[in-house]
Amino acid sequence: MQFFTKPFYEIAIVGSSAFELAKQLSTYFIPNSIIAATAKESQIPLLKNRFVPNETFIYVCENQHCQLPVKTVQDAIKLIKA
């Protein structure tokens, strides 16, 4: 029922601190979501063409449409709760 009543979030974390931010983000209860992280360029569709050297960004997406990237887990949570 949750799948039909709540949005599904695709969360992409890309950059040198990606795994650290993914670990922080996983402490929050975010049902109907998938988190993908990489510290380098990736060909996975959710992560493709998002790598910026010396930066780490979090992309919160819904139905393959992403909001502007943010740099902190707290900002990503705000986007999800909005």
Secondary structure, DSSP 8 states (H G I E B T S, - for coil): -HHHHS--EEEEEEETTHHHHHHHHTTS--SSEEEEEESS---STTTTT---TT-EEEEEEETTEE---BSSHHHHHHHHH-
